[in-house]
Amino acid sequence: MSSLLKNRISTEHRNQHYREFVDDVGDMERVQELLGLSVVPHFTTLQKFLFRIKSLYLRITFKKTLNLFYTTDDKIPITAIDSSGFTSGYCSHYYSARTGKIRKHFLKTSISVDTDLRAITGFVASNSRVHDTRHAEKLLRQCHKLRKSDYYVMDKGYDSEDIHRLIREDLQAKSLIPIRSWNNEIVGGKYRQEMAQQFDEEKYGRRQLVENIFSVLKRKFSGDLKARIFLVQKKEIAK
């Protein structure tokens, strides 16, 4: 199992499809030795491995990796949250020949990032273009459970009294989200009014770091997913 996982990670690092990666490994005796391979697996072995591995194992691996960055009582000063899209360009040869196009399936992903250590502390994915606030509650509870934070900063897309209330009252933290308002309309909600009256621009400036993380991920691993099935695409993002 460990050698298969190493192979899976390597395909992402090299930004290759399974078939291309296996062909390359077949020509690299030193790599085969390092991976402990007596036989180079067929490329479908990697596909089946990712399909069959339980998501629970990936969540446990993510949690244990995150724990390497912190001691038991550590608390994150500022956590930034944002979303972006990953695409799957897979389509049938027949479809491409008929239309001359490559179909793109969009997978929306939201992540939370420790702005000091630049460590990803949580993630949520969906197979459609949902509004940012739809991801927010699940992601906030998830990342706060793994590692508590003093502040949560988000852009205007997350402006909602319910989001503020969740952070302030349920998570016992502070929220920093700029308000959306048009034509000098009256700002409703206790916490939204507080944002309108006093807003910490310096702390909010840390939010850009989550955008930087997305940029690095897409440059290094590409924004295109190799898998076709949503369940497997989520596992691919989790890795």
Secondary structure, DSSP 8 states (H G I E B T S, - for coil): -HHHHHHHHHHHHTT--HHHHHHHHHT-HHHHHHHT-SS---HHHHHHHHHHS-HHHHHHHHHHHHHTT--TT--EEEEEEEEEEEEE----HHHHHHHS----EEEEEEEEEETTTTEEEEEEEESS---HHHHHHHHHHHHHHHS-EEEEE--GGG--HHHHHIIIIIS--EEE-----STT----SHHHHHHHH---HHHHGGGHHHHHHHHHHHHHH-SB-S--SHHHHHHHHH-
